[in-house]
Amino acid sequence: MKNIWQYMLLGIAVAIGGMFVSDIAGHFFNGMGGYGFGCILGICMYLCVIIVTCTGIIVTKLNQNTHSDKE
């Protein structure tokens, strides 16, 4: 149960971080089509980074499990 609450809090923190990244990107990319487009671009970039990071963590954990099974 403790792990579930830790992951819930981590998920909330990541979501709040995404809002900040989206807002910053909205201001940074404002000249490309408006604030809304910049926010969408920022959240898409943020999601790409999160997906690649999480996939890397999962693959690393799976590789550790297969190496320990072979030994």
N, C-alpha and C positions, 0 to 999 in steps of 0.2 A: 504494500500500500504506500510505503514511503517513496518508492521509486516513481509511482504514478504521479504523486504530488510534485516531485522534483521535475518530472517531464512536463507537467502542466505549467509550472512556473517558468520553466525554460521556454516553452512555447509562447507564453504571454510576453516574455521579455523579447523574444525574436520578433513577434508581431509588432511590438512597440518600436523596436529598432527599424522595422520595415517602414513604419509611418514616418519616422524621422528621415530615413534615406529618401523616401518618396517626396517629402517636402523640400529637402535640399536639392534634389534633382529637378523638381518643378521650378525652383528659382534659377538653377544653373542653366537648364535647357529652355528657358522661357522664350528665347528668340526663335525657336524651331517650330513654333505653331501654337504658342500659348502655354499658360501654366498647367492646364489639364493634361496636355500632351507630354509635358516634361514630367509630371507626376506618374503618368502611365509608363513612360520610358524608365523612370527610376525604379518603380516597383518591379518591372520586368527584369531589369538588371539585378536587382536584389534577389529575386526568386531564382534566377539562374545561378547566382553564387551559392545560395542556400542549397539548391538541389545538387550541385556538383560537390559541395562539401559533405552533405549527408550521404551521397552515394559513395564518396571516397571512404568515409568512416565505415559504412556497411561492408564494402569490399575488403577493407583492411581487417575487420573483425572476422569475416568469413575466411579469409586467407589464414589468419591466426588459428582458427578452429581446424582447418584442414591440415595445417602443418603439425599441430599437436596430435591429431588423430593418427598421422603416419608414423610418428616416433614411438 
